[in-house]
Amino acid sequence: MQPDGSPPWLTAEIARGLRSCLLLSLEGQPAMELMGEVVQQWADDLSGARNWEPERDTPRIRAAFLTVRRTALRWPRMGELLAALPAIQLAPGLPERVLTDLQRTENQHRLAKLLASLGSAMGRLR
């Protein structure tokens, strides 16, 4: 992390995205001489807003800036970027296990035995 607390990769992605917005000459755009501070402020504020992971979030941040660039009429606000972030894609779960009829019958017998042994154990406790 940088001394200010934002990870270098996040600062670089914010700089890349905001630099691409500069090319649009949007209304409300900060002065060029302030862009370093603007990038750092965005990076600092965003770094504390979420648990960012470079591998997962770099493509999401780039996609969000693309959405912002395509729809912006004014210089973007941080909330617009966050709203444009695609959802996190979770890893797929395990496939559903398909049991054969024999496996299903065997499992039912095991369950019946287990329930019977629990019933007899409960009877002994009374």
N, C-alpha and C positions, 0 to 999 in steps of 0.2 A: 504494500500500500504506500501511497505517497504520504508525506507529512500531514497533509490536510485530511487524510482518511479515505479518499476515493482510490479504488484500485486503478493502476495505470491503464489497463485494457479498457475499463469503463470510460475513463477520461478520453482516451483515444477514440472510442466509438461516438461519444457525445461530440467531440471536436469534428469528427468526420461528418456526422449528421448535420450539425449546425452549419458547417462550412458549405454543405450542399444546399442548405436553405439560403445562404447568402447569395448564391447564384441567381435566385429568383427575384432579388431586389424587392422583397415584400415590404409593405407598409409596416411601420413600427420596428423595423430592423435596427439593432444597436449599431452604434458607430464602430467602424473597423478597429479603431484603437482600443476599444473596450472588449473585443471578442475573446481575448485571453481570459479576462475576468468572468465573462459570461459563461464560457465553457467550464471554467473551474467551479463556478457557482452551481451550474446544472449538475456537474459530476458529484460535487459534495452533497447536494440535496438528494440526488437520486441514489447515491451509495447507501444512505441510511434508510431509504424508503422501502427497500426489499432485500432479500437474500439473493444477490446476483451471482451467477455462475457463468464464466466466460464461454464454455462450450455450448451451453444451453441458450444463453441470453444474447450473445452477439448477433445471431441471425434474427432474433426477435426484435432487437433494437434497430437493426438495419431495415427490417420490414416496417416497423413503426414509423421511422423517418420517411420511408418511401410513401407511406399512406399520408403522412402529414404534408409532404411536398406536393402530392397530387391534389390535396383538398384545401390547402392553406390560401387564404386571401390576405392574411396579415402574418406578421412574425409569430411563430408558434409559441404557445405557452407550454410549460412542462406538463400540465395536466392533459393537454391534447396528445402529447407523446405517450403518456401512460395509458390513456384511453385507447390509443391505436396499437398498443402492444398485443401481439397475438397471444392466445392462451398457451400455457405451458403444455407441451405434449408429453403425457405420461407414458412410461414404458408399458408395452402390452403385458397383460397378465398371463398366467399359465393357461394353456388351452384346457377346455373342459374335458375331464376324464370320462370316457365312455366305457361303461361296464358291460361285460357280457352277461347273459342270463345266468350262467353258472356262477360268476363272481357276485352277482346280486344275491343269489340264493345263499351262497356261502356267507356273505356279510349279514344276511337276515338271521341265519343260524347263530353266528357269533354274537349278534346283538341280543338274540333271545337267551342265549346262555349267560351273557353278562347281566341281563335284567333278572334272570332267575337267581343268579348268585348274589346279586344285590338284595333281592327280596328275601332270600334266606338269611343273609347277614343282618338285615334290618329286623327280621323276626327274632334273631338271637339277642339283639340289643334291647328288646322290650322286656 
